């Protein structure tokens, strides 16, 4: 299994442009699987759950950088600030202010991305495009967070135009850089294992890959009938 992960990573790194960085989405993956990906050249690991990530981060530490890529609950902010190098999914001023408070207590500047719901799907988190500028303006006033770009999930393949959604997110990213030229806006995180090629064509420079790196997750065993 671990050789397969390394082979997948080597293939991806040879295929993906050098200006694009893979965030290996490690939800449910073991420390051994994550280690195999890192040893093959992965530099950033993405985690969806703070509690699940804590063991891996404590075990592997600075062998990689760690991005939080799931929905962050307010009661998990303190631990997330302690564990992660960057939080990709900030979608409200309330969340940004909570990160700012805990970062101030920790004596650090916390890099973040704003998650934008370009797909406009009610099942997804993220700020709507028309509210992005106001949210960014408010976040940039906070002292202990550093806004570094945008993140988007993209629509469900059967319900939306993937390319148009990514293109719109790229447009918003460029507009953000124009509106706030003194900010450190340089990350556009979009695209997963089934959509990263389109995302890269539309300007992504971070892609969040799970299956493409680690392979399919093992099927859960069926419960025996009683």
C-alpha positions as CSV (number, residue, x, y, z in Angstrom):
1,X,0.0,0.0,0.0
2,X,2.7,2.5,1.0
3,X,4.6,1.9,-2.3
4,X,1.4,2.6,-4.2
5,X,1.0,5.9,-2.3
6,X,4.5,6.8,-3.2
7,X,4.0,5.9,-6.8
8,X,0.8,8.0,-7.0
9,X,2.6,11.0,-5.5
10,X,5.5,10.7,-7.9
11,X,3.1,10.6,-10.8
12,X,1.2,13.6,-9.6
13,X,4.3,15.6,-9.0
14,X,5.5,14.9,-12.5
15,X,2.2,15.9,-14.0
16,X,1.2,19.0,-12.0
17,X,2.8,22.3,-12.8
18,X,5.6,23.4,-10.5
19,X,3.7,26.5,-9.4
20,X,0.9,24.3,-8.0
21,X,1.2,22.6,-4.6
22,X,-0.6,19.5,-3.5
23,X,-2.4,19.5,-0.2
24,X,-2.8,15.8,0.6
25,X,-6.3,15.4,2.1
26,X,-5.6,12.9,4.9
27,X,-9.1,12.4,6.4
28,X,-9.2,8.9,8.0
29,X,-5.7,8.1,6.8
30,X,-3.1,6.5,9.2
31,X,0.2,8.1,10.2
32,X,1.9,5.4,8.1
33,X,0.0,6.4,5.0
34,X,0.7,10.1,5.6
35,X,4.4,9.3,6.2
36,X,4.5,7.5,2.8
37,X,3.1,10.5,1.1
38,X,5.5,12.9,2.8
39,X,8.5,10.7,2.0
40,X,7.5,10.8,-1.7
41,X,7.5,14.6,-1.8
42,X,4.2,15.8,-0.3
43,X,4.9,19.0,1.7
44,X,1.4,19.9,3.0
45,X,-1.1,17.7,4.7
46,X,-4.8,18.7,4.9
47,X,-7.0,17.6,7.7
48,X,-10.8,17.9,8.1
49,X,-11.2,17.3,11.8
50,X,-9.2,18.8,14.6
51,X,-9.4,15.8,17.0
52,X,-8.4,13.3,14.3
53,X,-5.5,15.5,13.2
54,X,-4.0,16.0,16.6
55,X,-2.5,12.5,16.8
56,X,-1.0,12.7,13.3
57,X,0.5,16.1,14.0
58,X,1.9,15.1,17.3
59,X,3.4,12.1,15.7
60,X,4.8,13.6,12.5
61,X,5.3,17.2,13.6
62,X,7.3,19.3,11.3
63,X,7.8,16.7,8.6
64,X,5.1,18.6,6.7
65,X,3.1,21.7,7.0
66,X,-0.5,21.2,8.1
67,X,-3.6,22.9,6.7
68,X,-7.1,22.7,8.2
69,X,-9.5,22.1,5.3
70,X,-12.7,21.2,7.0
71,X,-15.5,23.2,8.6
72,X,-14.1,24.7,11.7
73,X,-16.5,24.9,14.7
74,X,-15.9,27.8,17.2
75,X,-15.3,25.4,20.1
76,X,-12.4,23.9,18.1
77,X,-10.6,27.1,17.2
78,X,-8.2,27.2,20.1
79,X,-6.9,23.7,19.4
80,X,-6.8,24.4,15.6
81,X,-4.7,27.5,16.2
82,X,-2.3,25.4,18.3
83,X,-2.0,22.6,15.7
84,X,-2.2,24.0,12.2
85,X,0.0,26.2,10.0
86,X,-2.9,27.6,8.0
87,X,-6.7,27.4,8.2
88,X,-8.3,27.3,4.7
89,X,-12.0,27.5,5.6
90,X,-12.8,30.9,7.3
91,X,-16.2,31.9,6.2
92,X,-17.4,34.5,8.7
93,X,-16.1,37.4,10.7
94,X,-17.1,35.6,13.9
95,X,-14.8,32.7,13.1
96,X,-12.0,35.0,12.0
97,X,-12.3,37.0,15.3
98,X,-12.1,33.8,17.3
99,X,-9.0,32.7,15.5
100,X,-7.5,36.2,16.1
101,X,-8.2,36.0,19.8
102,X,-6.6,32.6,20.2
103,X,-3.7,33.5,18.0
104,X,-3.1,36.7,20.1
105,X,-3.0,34.6,23.2
106,X,-0.6,32.2,21.6
107,X,1.6,35.0,20.4
108,X,1.4,34.1,16.7
109,X,0.0,35.4,13.4
110,X,-2.3,32.8,12.0
111,X,-2.5,32.5,8.2
112,X,-6.0,31.9,6.8
113,X,-7.9,31.6,3.6
114,X,-11.5,32.8,3.1
115,X,-13.8,30.0,1.9
116,X,-16.1,31.4,-0.8
117,X,-19.3,29.6,-1.9
118,X,-19.0,30.3,-5.6
119,X,-21.3,27.4,-6.3
120,X,-24.0,29.0,-4.2
121,X,-25.1,25.6,-2.8
122,X,-27.0,25.7,0.4
123,X,-25.3,22.5,1.6
124,X,-21.9,24.1,1.4
125,X,-20.2,26.5,3.8
126,X,-18.5,29.7,2.6
127,X,-19.2,33.3,2.2
128,X,-21.2,34.3,-0.9
129,X,-19.3,36.2,-3.5
130,X,-21.1,39.5,-3.0
131,X,-20.1,39.5,0.6
132,X,-16.5,38.6,0.1
133,X,-15.0,42.1,-0.1
134,X,-16.6,43.3,3.1
135,X,-15.5,40.1,4.9
136,X,-11.9,40.5,3.6
137,X,-11.8,44.2,4.6
138,X,-12.9,43.3,8.2
139,X,-10.4,40.4,8.4
140,X,-7.6,42.6,7.3
141,X,-8.1,44.8,10.3
142,X,-7.4,42.0,12.7
143,X,-3.9,42.0,14.1
144,X,-3.2,38.3,14.6
145,X,-4.5,36.7,11.4
146,X,-3.0,37.1,8.0
147,X,-5.3,36.7,5.0
148,X,-3.5,34.8,2.3
149,X,-6.1,33.9,-0.3
150,X,-9.3,32.1,-1.2
151,X,-10.6,28.5,-1.0
152,X,-13.6,27.0,-2.8
153,X,-15.2,23.6,-2.9
154,X,-16.8,23.7,-6.3
155,X,-20.2,22.4,-7.2
156,X,-21.4,18.8,-7.1
157,X,-20.6,17.5,-10.6
158,X,-24.3,16.7,-11.4
159,X,-25.6,20.1,-10.2
160,X,-23.3,22.8,-11.5
161,X,-20.8,23.9,-14.0
162,X,-17.4,23.1,-12.5
163,X,-15.3,25.2,-14.8
164,X,-17.5,28.3,-14.5
165,X,-17.4,28.0,-10.7
166,X,-13.6,27.8,-10.7
167,X,-13.2,30.6,-13.2
168,X,-15.5,32.8,-11.0
169,X,-13.4,32.0,-8.0
170,X,-10.2,32.9,-9.9
171,X,-11.8,36.2,-10.9
172,X,-12.7,36.9,-7.2
173,X,-9.1,36.1,-6.2
174,X,-7.7,38.5,-8.7
175,X,-10.2,41.2,-7.6
176,X,-9.2,40.6,-4.0
177,X,-5.6,41.2,-5.0
178,X,-6.6,44.4,-6.8
179,X,-8.8,45.7,-4.0
180,X,-6.2,45.0,-1.3
181,X,-2.8,45.4,-3.0
182,X,-0.9,45.6,0.4
183,X,-2.3,42.2,1.6
184,X,-0.4,39.0,1.2
185,X,-2.9,37.3,-1.2
186,X,-1.2,34.5,-3.0
187,X,-3.1,31.2,-2.5
188,X,-6.1,30.0,-4.5
189,X,-7.1,26.6,-3.2
190,X,-9.6,24.7,-5.3
191,X,-10.0,21.3,-6.9
192,X,-10.0,17.8,-5.5
193,X,-9.1,14.4,-6.9
194,X,-12.0,14.4,-9.4
195,X,-11.6,18.1,-10.4
196,X,-8.0,19.2,-9.9
197,X,-7.1,19.3,-13.5
198,X,-9.9,21.7,-14.3
199,X,-9.1,23.7,-11.2
200,X,-5.4,24.1,-12.3
201,X,-6.5,25.2,-15.8
202,X,-8.6,27.9,-14.1
203,X,-5.9,29.2,-11.9
204,X,-5.6,27.1,-8.7
205,X,-2.2,26.9,-7.1
206,X,-3.3,24.7,-4.2
207,X,-5.2,21.5,-4.9
208,X,-6.6,19.2,-2.2
209,X,-6.1,15.6,-3.2
210,X,-7.2,12.6,-1.1
211,X,-8.0,9.6,-3.3
212,X,-5.5,10.7,-6.0
213,X,-2.7,10.5,-3.3
214,X,-3.9,7.7,-1.0
215,X,-6.2,5.6,-3.1
216,X,-9.7,4.6,-2.3
217,X,-10.6,4.3,1.4
218,X,-11.3,0.7,2.4
219,X,-15.0,-0.2,2.4
220,X,-16.5,-0.3,5.9
221,X,-17.3,-3.9,6.9
222,X,-21.0,-4.8,6.6
223,X,-22.7,-5.5,9.9
224,X,-23.7,-9.2,10.2
225,X,-27.4,-9.8,10.0
226,X,-29.0,-10.8,13.3
